[in-house]
Amino acid sequence: CEMAASSCLLFLLPWLVTASHSPPGCKIRITSKGLDLGKGLDGTLLPGPGLQNITVSDLHGKEGQFHYNISQVKVMDLQLAFSDLYFQPQQHLVFNINNASISLRFRRQLLYWFFYDIGSINASADGVHIHTVLQLAKDEAGRLKISNITCNASIARMHAGFSGTLRKVYEFLSTFIITGMRFLLSQQICPSLEHASLVLLNSLLDTVPVRNYVDEHIGIDYSLLRDPVVSTDTLDLDFKGMFFPRARENQELENHAVEPVIKETERMVYVAFSEYFFDSAMHAYFQAGVLAIELQGQKVPKDLDVLLRATFFGTIFMLVRGVPGWAPPRCTIKPSGTSISVSAFLNISLVIPGRPAIQLSSMAMETKLSAKVFLQGKALRVQLDLRRFRIYSKQSALESLALFSLQAPLKTLLQLTIMPIINERTKKGVQIPLPEGMDFTKEVVTNHA
């Protein structure tokens, strides 16, 4: 290439932009109302559990003839009087805790001249303020992760209850002890929360499926295409949403579908799928050979068997010379509903025990299936229903005319024999990329252009 460097760059720029902004097959939006769920899960999604694991260094000192040592600090209770969880553009999630209280118990040791005293002390830290900002990002595997955390913590006041024969001595030393404990405790809050956020919450995110198997034939790739997009009210995640045959796991299917767009914010969670999501599933099954179904013997309906044997053998079907290749089914999503178009071939063969099968005919079929998509728990399921069916011959109009009387019995064959097999495969469904413990309820499914 002898083009100038600037010309080469301009030539490649549109391709680079397209490659970095490939449309998702699946998009998930979590709204601020969805975060309200996190605030109501007894602190499960809040930093509370991390505070239970605070470790405070021993505190010891000397004031005149008084020697004291504070050790074995343990958090007994945590009260979150007011906590908030909200989005912060561009990629952040904020935990804010105000006016919380932490109850503590620690071991005391005091030496005053010849007097030695040991026991436990109950203390509490009040007016605890914690401000934590989590940065969300896509890791190398395409999984949502907390990549960074910033934290600020402060304690407004702290007091301790002393008891025992040397209570007055402890009260004298309380200023030193409480001041030291307050400093040490405030220094340990953020490291504990960083561990909880980076380890515990990332462990929760690890339960989101990224690339897993659907059944023995196909798998699905739910890797993130890019970092999440965060606004003040929403968190948007773009997933690849591509199925693949297990025999060809590295196979890629180019996405030419329209990108799903979510504009609403009224519900907690929105999940959107493009035609590519369903097309890749059918293409994967097609590549795996699952869509080729063979019926023999008792599986063939009697009325169809009699019709084929009595009417057409040796006449129309002997004219068949060659059949072109067939293609995977295609999905079409419109406001009126979701449909699947299938172009296939029905081959009829004579099977004599101990001899190779003899193909008697090959008929082209075009069918349109209506698809009812619904969510149960965290699984997306599809129920298919046969709407239109047409059978014809690509060889001649005469053959197509002769095949007209086969349309009704063959449609019955599909409805009674083939459709139950297909719906049994789609009954299990495929998991939506949500963490463990979260399921969909009260779902509403709508179709868009």
C-alpha positions, 0 to 999 in steps of 0.5 A, a space after each residue: 500500500 503506497 497510500 499516505 499515512 493520513 489516508 490510511 488512517 482515514 480509511 481504517 477509522 470507520 472500521 475501527 469505530 464499527 468494531 468498537 461499537 458492535 451492537 449487543 444482542 442483549 441489553 440490561 438496564 438496572 434503574 434507581 428503583 432496582 437499587 432500592 431493592 439492594 437497600 432493602 436486602 438487610 445490608 446484603 448489597 451494602 457495605 455492612 457485612 464488611 464492617 463486621 470483620 473490622 480488625 483493630 490493632 491493640 492499644 497500649 500506653 502509659 500515664 504516670 504509674 498507670 499501664 494499660 492495654 486494650 486488645 481483642 476488639 470485636 464488632 458486636 452490632 452494626 446499626 445503619 440508621 440511614 444508608 443510600 445507594 445511587 448511581 454516579 456518572 460515568 461508571 460509578 456506584 455510590 454507597 453512602 452511610 450516615 449516622 450509623 453506630 457500631 457496638 464494640 467489645 474489647 479486652 482490658 488490662 490495667 497495671 497500677 503499682 501493685 494492682 492488676 486488673 483484667 476484663 472486658 469493656 463495652 463501647 460504641 461509636 456513634 455518628 459514623 459516616 462512610 462515603 464509598 465510591 465503586 468504579 464498575 468496569 468490564 474485565 478481560 473475560 467480559 465480566 462486570 467487575 468492581 475495578 476500583 474503590 475510594 472510601 472516606 470514613 469518620 466517627 463523630 463520637 465514641 464512649 465506653 462503659 467501665 465497671 469493676 473495682 478500678 472503674 474510677 481509674 478507667 474513667 480517668 484514663 477514658 480520654 486517652 483510651 477513647 481517643 485512641 480507639 476512635 482513631 484506630 477504628 476510623 482507620 480500619 473502616 475503609 480497608 474493611 469495606 474495600 475488602 468487602 467490595 472488591 472480594 465479596 461483591 466481585 464474588 457475587 458478580 462472578 456468579 453471573 454467567 459469561 460463557 456457559 452451556 445451554 444444553 448438550 448442543 449449544 452454549 451462549 456468550 454473555 460477555 460484556 462488549 464494553 464498560 457499563 454506561 451509568 447515568 444518574 438514574 440507570 446502569 446500562 450493560 451491553 452483552 454480546 448475547 450470541 449462541 454458539 454450537 459446542 462443536 465449534 465454540 470459537 465460531 462467530 456470527 456477525 451481528 447485522 441486527 438493530 441494536 435494542 434500545 431501552 428508554 423507560 425507567 419506571 421498572 427495576 430492571 429492563 432486559 432487551 433482546 435483538 433479532 440477533 439473539 434468537 437468530 444466533 440460537 437457531 443458527 447454532 442449533 442448525 450448525 449442530 444438526 439438531 434441526 434435522 429430524 427423522 421420522 420412521 415407522 410408527 412415528 409417521 401419522 397413519 393418514 399421511 403414510 397412506 396418502 403418500 403411498 397411494 397417491 404420489 409414489 412413482 409419479 410426481 416424486 420421480 421427477 425430482 432431480 436436485 435440491 438446493 441447500 437450506 438455511 437456518 431459520 430467521 427471526 423477525 420482531 415487530 410491534 405486532 409480535 415475534 415470528 420465525 420464518 423457516 425454509 426447509 426440505 422434506 425428504 421422503 425415503 423408502 427404507 427396506 430393512 438391510 438395504 440403503 434408504 432410497 430417496 423418493 422425493 424432496 419437497 420445499 417447505 416454508 413455514 411461519 411460527 409465532 413465538 411467545 417470549 416470557 421470563 420465569 425466574 431468571 430464565 428466558 423461554 420461548 413457546 412456538 406455534 405454527 401459523 402458516 405452512 406451504 409446500 411446493 416443488 422448485 422443479 415445476 408448477 405441475 409438481 407444486 399443484 400435485 403437492 397441494 393436497 399434501 399441505 393439510 396432512 403435512 401441517 398436521 404432521 408438524 403440529 402433532 409431531 415436530 412442534 412438541 419436539 421443538 417446544 420441549 427443547 425451548 421449554 428449559 430456556 436460557 439463563 439471563 445474566 443476573 447474579 445468584 439470588 436474583 429472579 424476575 417477578 411480575 414481568 411484562 413482555 413487549 415487542 418493538 420495531 
